[in-house]
Every structure is written in C-alpha cells, then in structure tokens.
C-alpha cells in the first residue's frame, strides 16, 4: 500500500517543478537572492548618522555648564524675611515685637485659643504621644481618626468622610483620585492654587470658565454635549467634572450653587466643591454653602475642606459618597497626629452645641464690610458675609512690584498702631490667573466693636496718608 | 580602573554580580572614559541585579547588600496562584453581573472593566483585614489593636469591642523609639500646647511664621551640618511641592526605579522630562548622564539647563541603601545636582544618627538638596529641606508650601526639637547615643537570625527595614494573620506596591525593641515560616560568628 501512495507522490513532485511556470521560478529565485543580500548587508540605522565619537562626547561633557541650581533672590525681597510672631497666633498677637489685634489669621470661630480644645488635645497627647509613625494602611489608623471621620460624615450628612494630614494636599489629592487622563474638568478661573495642583496632577482636560459666570459655563457644556453626540462611545467612558469653591479665597465671593446643581443634572456632570473658607462659616449650622442655599447634600459628589480655618486644627477632610475617596496624599503619607484629630473633634462639638456663633460671625463680617466701604484709594473685593475680605488698590500704579510695596507700607503703618494685617501672597509665575495685589482682612468671632472700630480707622488713616 | 577579584576580597568588599550573568560588553561604553567600568566575569550564582562595588576606595566600610533570586519553582507556583485567583475573579464577576451573587460595593458599569478595580474587588478584598488595622495606644514597641470582625468576607468590618493588648509592633516607623507618651518629649510638647495652642491659621509667609518655627529650622541646620533649612508640615508634600520649584522645562530629572510616590509626583508636576535608571545601578545612571549631556534635549539637541538626580537614602520596600559615595563621584564628574530623600534614613543610620551622609562618612555639603521627614525617627510629622543658603532663600520665596499651606503645628515642632536635641546629645544625657546603638544592634541581630533560619531577606545588612519574601498571594494573607495570632503586628505588602510575584512582609526595627521582644518575634516568624513553608533561601548558611566574610571563603 505504501508503494501505491509513494509513486503518485513522486510523480506529483516532479510534475510540480516541471509544470511550474517559468516566471514563478525566476521570481522565487530573485526573492532568495534578495534575502541573501539583506542578510549580509550593513544595517543602516538612523541613529548612526548622529552617533558621536567618544572624543566628541568627552568634549561635550567637559564643555557643558549647568545653570546654578537656583537663581539668586535679591536680598530685600519681601517674601524673604517673614514676619515673626512671638507666642501664640491668637486674637492678640505679637508680631515683629509689636502687640497687635490679629486681623490676619483664619481663626474664624476663635478656637485657636480655646481651653476645651487644648484640654482634649492634651489628654490625647498623654494617651497616644505626638506622631503616628506610619501611613493609614500600616498601623497608622487610630481610633481617634475613625471617630473624627464618622463625626464629620454625620455632621455633613454624607455617607463617608476621610481625613488628610495636610490641608493643601486634601483637594490636590482628591481630584486626581477621581479624574484621570481623558476626563474633562470645568473649573472656575478664580480657583485656588491647591485646586490647580490637583488639576495638573490629574492629567485630564482642563477648561476654565469665567469667574461665577454661569452663561460661560453653560456655553462650554453645550459645546461638550455637541462633541459627545458626534462620538457617543468615547463620551460614555469620559467623565466630566465641575470644580468650584464654596467661598473663594481669592475673590471672597460665593459660587451660585443652585444653578450649578441644575446644570449638573442637565448635562450629567459631577460637582466637586471646595469648602475650606465656607465650612464653619456659612449655613445655619455651619455646614457650608450647601446649607446656605438649601441644596441637598447628596447632589454634590465630593466636598473637600481643610480643618485649618474654622476648626482651628491641622489637616483636611473629604466627604461624599462611598467609592474611592482616597487619594495619594491619603495612602502614601503618614496620618494626622491624634492630638490634632482630637482637637478637631472637640471643635466640632463646640460647633454643634452652639449654632448661634455662625450668625454672630456673619453679623460681624457685615459690619466690617460696611465700615470699610468708602476707604480712600482702596476698594473692597468680596461679599458682606465673607470672613476674609480683600482690599485692592482702586488705581494701580501699573507695576505689580510698586503696588505690593505700597500695600506693604499700609500693612506696616497699621502694625505700628496695633492692627495686624497681611498682604495676600501668590506665586506670580505659577498662578494661572494671578489676582491683583491686595490686603487680606480676616474677621473672627472674637473681634469686639472697639477692635473693629480701631482697625477700620487705622486702615482709613493709612490709606489717606499713603495713597495720594 | 579594573581590579582583580583577589584584590577585592582583600579590600573586604562583598562582590556581587551584574545582571543575570550576561557578558555586559555591548552597551556602547568605552572603557577608558567611564568612572565605573564593566565588570569582569565573576560568577556568583543566585544573586541578581547587583552592581560590582568597583570603587572600594570610596567606601570606608563594607557595603553588603543581597537580593537573592526568586527560586524557579516558587515563581511558577506564584504565577499559577495568581492565575487561579484571576479565574475565580472572573467567575465571581460573572455571578455578580447576573445578580446570582450580591454585589457589596457600589460601582459604575464602565469601571468594572478596569483592571485596578478587578484586582481590588477580587484579590485585595480577600486579605483586606491585614491593612488599616486601627490601634488605640501609642505606636511604640508594643501596641494595642482594636479587634475587628467581618461577617461578609471583608467587605465591611465592625468592632467587636475587644482590644488585643500588647501586640509587638514590627510595622510602625519608630526607629529610635520616640513614639512615646511619657518622657522629655511628651512633657515639652504639653508645655508648648498650653502656650501656643494647636493650629496656626495662616501660611508661613503671611501670619503663620512663629518663633518656634525659626528655632526648629536653626536646629535642623545644625543637625544636618548644612547652611540653612526650611521645614514643612507634611513629608509627602515636601517632595511634591518643592521639586516643581527647583526644576522646570528644559531641565532633566534622573530618578531611581523604585522612588517613592511623592518623588514621582513632584517630578511629574515639575514638567521636566524624567528618565529612570535601574535601582541603585551606577552603570545605568552613568550611561544616562553621558547620553543626556552629549545629546542634549530630545529633538532640539539644545543643552539641558540642569540635571537633577533624585534618590532615596533607604528604600523602604527593598531595604537597600543608596550608593552615595559613587553617586557623589558621578555628580561631581558630570556637574549634576543631587536630591537626596532621607525619609527613612535620617536618625536611623550613621554613628550619630545623621543619616546616609553620616553613615558613609561624607560631607553634607556635597549633597545639593537634603530632604527628609520627621515622621519616622523623630516621632512627629512633617518634612524639611536643607542645603545652601541661596537654595533655602529661593525656596522661601518660591515653594508652594511656604506660600499656600498652613504652617506646622507647635506641639509637633516641639516634639521634633526635643527629640533632635536628644539624638545630638544636647539634652545632657546619653539617651540618644544609647538608642542609636540599640537600633544598630537590633538590626544586625534580627537580620542575622532571620537569614540563619532560611528566609530570603532583601536589602543591606545595616538597614533597619527588613523585607522578608513571601511571593505567593495566599501566603500574604496567611502570614499577616498568623503573626497576629501570635501577637506580632507586621506589615505585608503585595502588588501594586511591589512587582507582582515579589510580595513581602516587612519588619521595621526600633530602638525600643528589647532583645526579648525580638526573640519572641523571631520565634513566631520561625513557627509561621515552617507552617507556611517560607524558608526559600538556598544559600549556604554562614557560620554565625563570621557573618559575611565566610561566603567569600567558600568560593576561594
């Protein structure tokens, strides 16, 4: 049987070669010769034309001079020499040796000096020591942290809250935890620096809309909607966010939250709210801008605030719905020292016990706002209920340097007479939309009528004598 | 520049192989110009990714690190383990999708396809009880854990109300034992809290610069031996906010493979191109430097404005110590700048506790930017940067933290001041010197005993961070739980913090650990190692008294 199979195969084979058309054989022959040629030819790499000889490399290495690590800073630059505060930064503050009334620290509810808060912190220190010696994942989670988180989520009426050990890092870590490359974020122009850093870290598409301008935002959202219609598959995986602040630190005004919520549902975007300045200030119970406008807290996807203003502690928190609240600053960094968490819990207790303090604070803010109207040469930037106002020059001299110097001279005039103010500081080259130079006036609940009178008259005197 | 192997043995160097026994002669390197040369063929089996310590003259004492290679069978079984878990993961996802099984976590449809979420749902959730364990006491040598129970396979936890007392703490970064609630540090912190309060309410450049901040910075300057320094409230933020202030477009960052997330984030935010060199590999770094200077910026070939090398003192996942003398030699030769992150090494290394620079006996002025944190050895929180006066003046003006972030809290500062003074011996006692000595004795003893037992331990012999290799995913959870049953609290780490097959358990030694505590921990580790078959090491065990020296003699 094998023979019978073999013979036809043999025949078939010889038949194949003989019956193949000539061009076929020639083509295959050429192909084989070409392959042999390619195998033995020199490879031509594009890189070769740029290959430097070793001597050239050595020469380049010898010649190369780097810039100095940092450029020189002029000796009399204002930021170089910080004002030194001797003692605690409370209502009466000793700055550069002069005793003044403090109109510069963000101590809105006056809790920096509160005895109850200090006592609780001391009790915690005696139990836990100072540091936590580890991140949250590795034995750095204390029962105090868990208690603070549950208290905050109960207070804000959200599902969950987590705390960060540094206020700046709170929103800067929360934004990249949600928004990744390819997502779209609409953010207000007046957003603070930590939000800008969070946006940069997230690698998403950033679109700025004019400050508090809902029409501009709506226009952008409509454009985005048209884009989405063109490419529905991509639109399904792209997430869209709006990032706003409750009370803007740079312009001291409030965002129009009800309109934002309407847009959220119409255009299917998520809202991130940064409430560092409004937590503990706005709202009937101090819950911030959502309570101020009567907006349901579940409409906001993420609220982030730092505990360094109203709560007079250190750190920040994020609250919202459960999934993925944690950012890099939470996972890879040591947790908040337990005594600071205990202080924040006690401050929260004080806020819950006595909701009248918020109304008192807002009254004082309105009072200061009215009193500062009509200061010669300075205009107020902000809304009446904002505790941290800006005073800008009515007429700028044209150069930022000289404006800053002028404002600094006002600050020094006031400090000499016992009122501590400060210049609002920004990183000029890094800010996206640099605010104009201004003075920061902070109102706290501890300021009495006389304090406010004194401060206002001081500022007005300074303005009239120094700003011609 | 080449030395024969015999000379190296005489010099007392530990010799290690380069990558995988290949002849590394085809990199396009020219031998006579490089500072570090290609190694000779010196075969030492089963060690991977080692650099030959060529310039032994730069090292004043032996530098011995080891990263034993994963045994082949273990690697295969580990991949199989992950494969089985993945299959089960898909099965469960299928069941959840068709609502046969209840899904316990709210998630959106498109996120289900994400690998990160798949991993979290199906692998991480199973062993989640090993992390985020809450404690209710000082994180000292012994701690009290809050007991948690889960009734739905780790999706949610609840407190049972009981406390597990006196668990030996091998997980907290408490190298010098300053995590304590009694003693000089705590008393001083109490006084400062009463005087200054807790918060500050303003930034450093506005109204938040207290006199106590200035005192801290002068002390840190003296401690490090630099010209000036600046302190910040968070260690993570120190890196992520200051690297962008130092480099920008037109500068190059050369970063180690295993750098911490904060360094990577800082480098990314700066906008400079980043090139990664192999972990602690000086040949890889030198090649990058030469290519960078010779070819300039990509595409335009303009020269780089500056080159910044970013390394850490001790790498906390590997336990390795940076090869600082070689890096400084490279830096001087190629005129680059060096950023050294001493988060884990400050206070823990060196005869005076002053970090890696002290450990190698080098001059702190050679390191351009010395960064570190106060969280680990000082029992507080925060970070610092030290360097020349121009650098610090520039950072005062341009650092994001100094202008926008609230200053450090006064009691935390006082804790740092007191503990630093104790380490320097300025408080009049020998407490600092005693603790430093105790830590290095503990390190040597613990590492030696673990090696003798047959575990694979990574890292440098002098590093107080001791990673013990586990490899298999099931053993990660098992090790953590078994050690907790024996009242030892350890940290286990898996993917994505480590490569997927190299999961490990990590012990952090402390000066507060007594010999008895270490012995208890070692016995427990021995038991668990036998139970879980973790003793993978296939080295010849050195006789205890000779230590590393005997391994060389075996090859003679």
Boltz contact constraints between the chains, C-beta under 6 A:
constraints:
  - contact:
      token1: [A, 52]
      token2: [B, 294]
      max_distance: 6.0
  - contact:
      token1: [A, 54]
      token2: [B, 30]
      max_distance: 6.0
  - contact:
      token1: [A, 57]
      token2: [B, 294]
      max_distance: 6.0
  - contact:
      token1: [A, 58]
      token2: [B, 33]
      max_distance: 6.0
  - contact:
      token1: [A, 60]
      token2: [B, 294]
      max_distance: 6.0
  - contact:
      token1: [A, 61]
      token2: [B, 293]
      max_distance: 6.0
  - contact:
      token1: [A, 64]
      token2: [B, 293]
      max_distance: 6.0
  - contact:
      token1: [A, 64]
      token2: [B, 303]
      max_distance: 6.0
  - contact:
      token1: [A, 66]
      token2: [B, 306]
      max_distance: 6.0
  - contact:
      token1: [A, 66]
      token2: [B, 335]
      max_distance: 6.0
  - contact:
      token1: [A, 67]
      token2: [B, 305]
      max_distance: 6.0
  - contact:
      token1: [A, 67]
      token2: [B, 306]
      max_distance: 6.0
  - contact:
      token1: [A, 69]
      token2: [B, 337]
      max_distance: 6.0
  - contact:
      token1: [A, 69]
      token2: [B, 368]
      max_distance: 6.0
  - contact:
      token1: [A, 70]
      token2: [B, 390]
      max_distance: 6.0
  - contact:
      token1: [A, 70]
      token2: [B, 391]
      max_distance: 6.0
  - contact:
      token1: [A, 70]
      token2: [B, 394]
      max_distance: 6.0
  - contact:
      token1: [A, 73]
      token2: [B, 393]
      max_distance: 6.0
  - contact:
      token1: [A, 73]
      token2: [B, 394]
      max_distance: 6.0
  - contact:
      token1: [A, 73]
      token2: [B, 397]
      max_distance: 6.0
  - contact:
      token1: [A, 79]
      token2: [B, 205]
      max_distance: 6.0
  - contact:
      token1: [A, 79]
      token2: [B, 397]
      max_distance: 6.0
  - contact:
      token1: [A, 80]
      token2: [B, 393]
      max_distance: 6.0
  - contact:
      token1: [A, 80]
      token2: [B, 396]
      max_distance: 6.0
  - contact:
      token1: [A, 82]
      token2: [B, 205]
      max_distance: 6.0
  - contact:
      token1: [A, 82]
      token2: [B, 209]
      max_distance: 6.0
  - contact:
      token1: [A, 84]
      token2: [B, 209]
      max_distance: 6.0
  - contact:
      token1: [A, 84]
      token2: [B, 211]
      max_distance: 6.0
  - contact:
      token1: [A, 85]
      token2: [B, 210]
      max_distance: 6.0
  - contact:
      token1: [A, 86]
      token2: [B, 211]
      max_distance: 6.0
  - contact:
      token1: [A, 88]
      token2: [B, 196]
      max_distance: 6.0
  - contact:
      token1: [A, 88]
      token2: [B, 197]
      max_distance: 6.0
  - contact:
      token1: [A, 89]
      token2: [B, 200]
      max_distance: 6.0
  - contact:
      token1: [A, 89]
      token2: [B, 201]
      max_distance: 6.0
  - contact:
      token1: [A, 104]
      token2: [B, 207]
      max_distance: 6.0
  - contact:
      token1: [A, 105]
      token2: [B, 201]
      max_distance: 6.0
  - contact:
      token1: [A, 105]
      token2: [B, 202]
      max_distance: 6.0
  - contact:
      token1: [A, 105]
      token2: [B, 207]
      max_distance: 6.0
  - contact:
      token1: [A, 106]
      token2: [B, 201]
      max_distance: 6.0
  - contact:
      token1: [A, 107]
      token2: [B, 201]
      max_distance: 6.0
  - contact:
      token1: [A, 112]
      token2: [B, 197]
      max_distance: 6.0
  - contact:
      token1: [A, 112]
      token2: [B, 199]
      max_distance: 6.0
  - contact:
      token1: [A, 112]
      token2: [B, 201]
      max_distance: 6.0
  - contact:
      token1: [A, 113]
      token2: [B, 197]
      max_distance: 6.0
  - contact:
      token1: [A, 121]
      token2: [B, 193]
      max_distance: 6.0
  - contact:
      token1: [A, 121]
      token2: [B, 198]
      max_distance: 6.0
  - contact:
      token1: [A, 122]
      token2: [B, 190]
      max_distance: 6.0
  - contact:
      token1: [A, 122]
      token2: [B, 193]
      max_distance: 6.0
  - contact:
      token1: [A, 126]
      token2: [B, 181]
      max_distance: 6.0
  - contact:
      token1: [A, 128]
      token2: [B, 138]
      max_distance: 6.0
  - contact:
      token1: [A, 129]
      token2: [B, 138]
      max_distance: 6.0
  - contact:
      token1: [A, 129]
      token2: [B, 179]
      max_distance: 6.0
  - contact:
      token1: [A, 129]
      token2: [B, 180]
      max_distance: 6.0
  - contact:
      token1: [A, 129]
      token2: [B, 181]
      max_distance: 6.0
  - contact:
      token1: [A, 130]
      token2: [B, 189]
      max_distance: 6.0
  - contact:
      token1: [A, 130]
      token2: [B, 379]
      max_distance: 6.0
  - contact:
      token1: [A, 130]
      token2: [B, 380]
      max_distance: 6.0
  - contact:
      token1: [A, 130]
      token2: [B, 415]
      max_distance: 6.0
  - contact:
      token1: [A, 131]
      token2: [B, 379]
      max_distance: 6.0
  - contact:
      token1: [A, 131]
      token2: [B, 380]
      max_distance: 6.0
  - contact:
      token1: [A, 131]
      token2: [B, 381]
      max_distance: 6.0
  - contact:
      token1: [A, 133]
      token2: [B, 139]
      max_distance: 6.0
  - contact:
      token1: [A, 133]
      token2: [B, 172]
      max_distance: 6.0
  - contact:
      token1: [A, 133]
      token2: [B, 173]
      max_distance: 6.0
  - contact:
      token1: [A, 133]
      token2: [B, 174]
      max_distance: 6.0
  - contact:
      token1: [A, 133]
      token2: [B, 179]
      max_distance: 6.0
  - contact:
      token1: [A, 134]
      token2: [B, 172]
      max_distance: 6.0
  - contact:
      token1: [A, 134]
      token2: [B, 173]
      max_distance: 6.0
  - contact:
      token1: [A, 137]
      token2: [B, 131]
      max_distance: 6.0
  - contact:
      token1: [A, 137]
      token2: [B, 132]
      max_distance: 6.0
  - contact:
      token1: [A, 138]
      token2: [B, 171]
      max_distance: 6.0
  - contact:
      token1: [A, 138]
      token2: [B, 491]
      max_distance: 6.0
  - contact:
      token1: [A, 139]
      token2: [B, 135]
      max_distance: 6.0
  - contact:
      token1: [A, 139]
      token2: [B, 171]
      max_distance: 6.0
  - contact:
      token1: [A, 139]
      token2: [B, 172]
      max_distance: 6.0
  - contact:
      token1: [A, 141]
      token2: [B, 132]
      max_distance: 6.0
  - contact:
      token1: [A, 141]
      token2: [B, 134]
      max_distance: 6.0
  - contact:
      token1: [A, 142]
      token2: [B, 135]
      max_distance: 6.0
  - contact:
      token1: [A, 143]
      token2: [B, 134]
      max_distance: 6.0
  - contact:
      token1: [A, 143]
      token2: [B, 136]
      max_distance: 6.0
  - contact:
      token1: [A, 143]
      token2: [B, 146]
      max_distance: 6.0
  - contact:
      token1: [A, 146]
      token2: [B, 134]
      max_distance: 6.0
  - contact:
      token1: [A, 165]
      token2: [B, 234]
      max_distance: 6.0
  - contact:
      token1: [A, 166]
      token2: [B, 233]
      max_distance: 6.0
  - contact:
      token1: [A, 166]
      token2: [B, 234]
      max_distance: 6.0
  - contact:
      token1: [A, 166]
      token2: [B, 237]
      max_distance: 6.0
  - contact:
      token1: [A, 167]
      token2: [B, 406]
      max_distance: 6.0
  - contact:
      token1: [A, 168]
      token2: [B, 404]
      max_distance: 6.0
  - contact:
      token1: [A, 168]
      token2: [B, 405]
      max_distance: 6.0
  - contact:
      token1: [A, 169]
      token2: [B, 237]
      max_distance: 6.0
  - contact:
      token1: [A, 193]
      token2: [B, 404]
      max_distance: 6.0
  - contact:
      token1: [A, 200]
      token2: [B, 269]
      max_distance: 6.0
  - contact:
      token1: [A, 237]
      token2: [B, 110]
      max_distance: 6.0
  - contact:
      token1: [A, 308]
      token2: [B, 406]
      max_distance: 6.0
  - contact:
      token1: [A, 312]
      token2: [B, 199]
      max_distance: 6.0
  - contact:
      token1: [A, 313]
      token2: [B, 198]
      max_distance: 6.0
  - contact:
      token1: [A, 313]
      token2: [B, 199]
      max_distance: 6.0
  - contact:
      token1: [A, 314]
      token2: [B, 409]
      max_distance: 6.0
  - contact:
      token1: [A, 322]
      token2: [B, 106]
      max_distance: 6.0
  - contact:
      token1: [A, 323]
      token2: [B, 106]
      max_distance: 6.0
  - contact:
      token1: [A, 328]
      token2: [B, 261]
      max_distance: 6.0
  - contact:
      token1: [A, 329]
      token2: [B, 236]
      max_distance: 6.0
  - contact:
      token1: [A, 332]
      token2: [B, 261]
      max_distance: 6.0
  - contact:
      token1: [A, 333]
      token2: [B, 236]
      max_distance: 6.0
  - contact:
      token1: [A, 334]
      token2: [B, 375]
      max_distance: 6.0
  - contact:
      token1: [A, 334]
      token2: [B, 381]
      max_distance: 6.0
  - contact:
      token1: [A, 337]
      token2: [B, 381]
      max_distance: 6.0
  - contact:
      token1: [A, 343]
      token2: [B, 198]
      max_distance: 6.0
  - contact:
      token1: [A, 422]
      token2: [B, 206]
      max_distance: 6.0
  - contact:
      token1: [A, 422]
      token2: [B, 207]
      max_distance: 6.0
  - contact:
      token1: [A, 425]
      token2: [B, 205]
      max_distance: 6.0
  - contact:
      token1: [A, 425]
      token2: [B, 403]
      max_distance: 6.0
  - contact:
      token1: [A, 427]
      token2: [B, 403]
      max_distance: 6.0
